[in-house]
């Protein structure tokens, strides 16, 4: 080599030190917090049930079902790409850097 230092993007992390973990008991939420969370869960569940009952249950044909039936129920093949995938050649890249 010519003796000139080359900049490097390699960084070294400091050695790992052992840390002793102390156990902390999980904090139990207050009764008010539990009551609030339960109330919101009941509200969301009731709203979902009301929405299902209001629209009359599950719809028989959705948009996706209609599209599948329009194409005869067959699956379309995946599109082929016109360009092959690029292969990374590390040995060739190193040879270019050395030159």
C-alpha positions in Angstrom: 0.0 0.0 0.0 1.0 3.6 -0.4 0.7 4.4 3.4 -2.3 6.7 3.0 -5.1 6.0 5.4 -8.4 5.2 3.9 -11.6 6.3 5.6 -13.6 3.3 6.9 -17.3 2.9 7.7 -16.6 0.1 10.2 -17.4 1.0 13.8 -16.7 -1.1 16.9 -19.0 -1.2 19.8 -17.7 -1.2 23.4 -17.5 -4.5 25.2 -20.7 -5.7 26.8 -21.0 -5.2 30.6 -23.1 -7.4 32.8 -26.1 -5.7 34.2 -28.0 -7.3 37.1 -31.7 -6.9 36.6 -33.9 -6.4 39.6 -37.4 -7.8 39.7 -40.2 -5.4 40.1 -43.7 -6.7 40.7 -46.1 -5.6 38.0 -48.4 -2.8 39.1 -52.0 -3.8 39.2 -54.4 -1.2 37.7 -56.8 0.5 40.0 -60.5 -0.6 40.1 -61.4 2.6 38.3 -59.1 1.9 35.5 -60.4 -1.7 35.2 -64.0 -0.4 35.3 -63.2 2.2 32.5 -61.6 -0.4 30.3 -64.4 -2.9 30.8 -67.0 -0.1 30.0 -65.2 0.7 26.7 -65.0 -3.0 25.7 -68.7 -3.4 26.4 -69.5 -0.3 24.3 -67.5 -1.4 21.3 -68.9 -4.9 21.5 -72.5 -3.6 21.7 -71.9 -1.3 18.8 -70.5 -4.1 16.6 -73.5 -6.4 17.5 -75.9 -3.5 16.7 -74.3 -2.9 13.4 -74.5 -6.6 12.4 -78.1 -6.8 13.5 -79.1 -3.6 11.7 -77.7 -4.6 8.3 -79.3 -8.1 8.6 -76.3 -10.3 9.1 -73.6 -11.2 6.7 -74.1 -10.1 3.1 -74.1 -13.0 0.7 -72.0 -11.5 -2.2 -69.3 -9.0 -1.5 -67.4 -7.1 -4.2 -64.5 -9.7 -4.1 -66.9 -12.6 -4.6 -68.5 -10.8 -7.5 -65.1 -10.3 -9.2 -64.2 -14.0 -8.7 -67.5 -15.1 -10.2 -67.0 -12.7 -13.1 -63.7 -14.4 -14.1 -65.1 -17.9 -13.9 -63.6 -18.6 -10.5 -60.1 -19.2 -11.9 -57.0 -17.6 -10.4 -54.9 -15.4 -12.6 -51.2 -16.4 -13.0 -48.6 -14.0 -11.4 -47.1 -11.6 -13.9 -43.6 -12.3 -15.2 -41.1 -9.6 -15.0 -39.2 -8.6 -18.2 -35.9 -8.1 -16.4 -34.2 -10.9 -14.5 -33.3 -10.3 -10.9 -29.9 -8.7 -10.2 -27.4 -10.9 -8.5 -24.9 -9.2 -6.2 -21.4 -10.5 -6.9 -19.2 -9.6 -3.9 -16.0 -11.0 -5.4 -16.4 -8.9 -8.6 -17.1 -5.8 -6.4 -14.0 -6.3 -4.4 -11.9 -6.7 -7.5 -13.3 -3.4 -8.9 -12.3 -1.7 -5.7 -8.8 -3.0 -5.7 -8.1 -1.8 -9.2 
